[in-house]
């Protein structure tokens, strides 16, 4: 990765030397086309989905579903997914939405250059976290995680440090460091050399992930100091190093967890292993393809500190090793990369973000056992004896008291212990990624998913006045500006969707039979010929009013076949 200034210098070299190719930009990421969504994702808050879950809960507990709950609930679930894109429960129009709720959108933050600059906390970050935690004029809580290429310490330690700096609780589950996705390599490799960091910190992190036999360059130097003749181990180094005979150990993989503290020694050891026979120190492969795999936690060429100029990082070490390897062998080094902007880290971040969004929503929704005496009046979610979660209809009914005096005078159904409806957490309507480096942060946010919204801030690597190599969707001064921008932008989208199906009291709409929506066309046909009309029509039992603007969409849904 390079700064914009360095990018211009590289461009100059490339024009003068047509064969020039960066060792870091050979991964095909610039050729990727970000995926686009086939269906609209609602901007309504996650907790406001109760507005339409209400009707679905009534449907799930109605008499027409109680006879065959297993198959019918699958249909309800399918309907729920369809309904996610347009609420069918009436609501009042608003000028501002300011009740407490959980946002449908989310944030991902880089740390260095966005939250921190070297050892210092950027003051705007503290205020930004307050806004995300609900201290804003819209009373909306926004889920957020941190995706940094930094590392060299446990996620729990990083979370604890950020919590102190930002005056709020940050958990390890919100932290993705450059080496965090390497957890997925546990079980693949038995003997690994972990490079970077201070003392045994990275060894301890790797062991906490589950790696069994973890070695460090200090272990190698203790085994044979002549490996790097210009470096003498300190007494502290000797205590941290293990006694290992590396002439009898086969290293399966080299994992560069964090920035090297000793480039000379680390490069000597890494290159010797790459050129070795089966990862054994002191051996040399004739074909140069028998050594271990090498993984880098990230490829940041430079990074921002409290010094006025950026410093070389892990990406620079990667370039140095690749250049030396090519000079020695005439071949290109095969490198496995994690960190931004790599696809593997993007997938890992999406998984972590989904889990965290669910956690924030669960915390917002009150859950109580169905046997709790206060459950029906206080709980959003009821938990039955089997541990299944049930939407509390009684609580939901109270959300719409203003509408209770309309045509429906009594509950349409009662939620029982056996009733259950399972709704998938929808994807975030937008993910705002805030970073300071065009080459990693903005490239990362722009490359994989069109719903990610890249924001470049001016508190880190990016040099104001230059043209970023990768264009952000928005640029602003600092992280607080970025959060304010996103909250205002999302409120307008949420308000527009809220009012899109709001009740204007002039048009009462028409009634729709939920049973028709749930059944497939063939089932409706069968039902029409076999079901005798009762004293009161099904419509009287199971219908609710829907705004006219949704008539066409509902008619389309009726013709959609629902798989069992």
Secondary structure as GFF3:
##gff-version 3
##sequence-region A 1 564
A	DSSP	alpha_helix	4	16	.	.	.	ID=ss1
A	DSSP	three_ten_helix	29	31	.	.	.	ID=ss2
A	DSSP	three_ten_helix	47	49	.	.	.	ID=ss3
A	DSSP	alpha_helix	50	60	.	.	.	ID=ss4
A	DSSP	alpha_helix	63	66	.	.	.	ID=ss5
A	DSSP	alpha_helix	69	83	.	.	.	ID=ss6
A	DSSP	beta_strand	91	92	.	.	.	ID=ss7
A	DSSP	beta_strand	101	109	.	.	.	ID=ss8
A	DSSP	beta_strand	116	117	.	.	.	ID=ss9
A	DSSP	beta_strand	120	121	.	.	.	ID=ss10
A	DSSP	alpha_helix	123	132	.	.	.	ID=ss11
A	DSSP	beta_strand	140	147	.	.	.	ID=ss12
A	DSSP	alpha_helix	155	166	.	.	.	ID=ss13
A	DSSP	three_ten_helix	172	174	.	.	.	ID=ss14
A	DSSP	beta_strand	175	176	.	.	.	ID=ss15
A	DSSP	three_ten_helix	180	185	.	.	.	ID=ss16
A	DSSP	beta_strand	191	195	.	.	.	ID=ss17
A	DSSP	alpha_helix	201	209	.	.	.	ID=ss18
A	DSSP	beta_strand	213	216	.	.	.	ID=ss19
A	DSSP	alpha_helix	217	223	.	.	.	ID=ss20
A	DSSP	three_ten_helix	225	228	.	.	.	ID=ss21
A	DSSP	alpha_helix	235	240	.	.	.	ID=ss22
A	DSSP	beta_strand	253	256	.	.	.	ID=ss23
A	DSSP	alpha_helix	263	274	.	.	.	ID=ss24
A	DSSP	beta_strand	293	296	.	.	.	ID=ss25
A	DSSP	beta_strand	302	303	.	.	.	ID=ss26
A	DSSP	beta_strand	311	312	.	.	.	ID=ss27
A	DSSP	alpha_helix	314	329	.	.	.	ID=ss28
A	DSSP	beta_strand	336	337	.	.	.	ID=ss29
A	DSSP	alpha_helix	343	364	.	.	.	ID=ss30
A	DSSP	beta_strand	367	369	.	.	.	ID=ss31
A	DSSP	alpha_helix	375	378	.	.	.	ID=ss32
A	DSSP	beta_strand	381	383	.	.	.	ID=ss33
A	DSSP	beta_strand	389	391	.	.	.	ID=ss34
A	DSSP	alpha_helix	393	399	.	.	.	ID=ss35
A	DSSP	three_ten_helix	401	403	.	.	.	ID=ss36
A	DSSP	beta_strand	431	435	.	.	.	ID=ss37
A	DSSP	pi_helix	438	442	.	.	.	ID=ss38
A	DSSP	alpha_helix	443	447	.	.	.	ID=ss39
A	DSSP	beta_strand	452	457	.	.	.	ID=ss40
A	DSSP	beta_strand	474	476	.	.	.	ID=ss41
A	DSSP	alpha_helix	479	500	.	.	.	ID=ss42
A	DSSP	beta_strand	502	503	.	.	.	ID=ss43
A	DSSP	beta_strand	510	513	.	.	.	ID=ss44
A	DSSP	alpha_helix	514	518	.	.	.	ID=ss45
A	DSSP	alpha_helix	521	530	.	.	.	ID=ss46
A	DSSP	alpha_helix	538	542	.	.	.	ID=ss47
A	DSSP	beta_strand	543	546	.	.	.	ID=ss48
A	DSSP	three_ten_helix	548	550	.	.	.	ID=ss49
A	DSSP	alpha_helix	551	558	.	.	.	ID=ss50
###
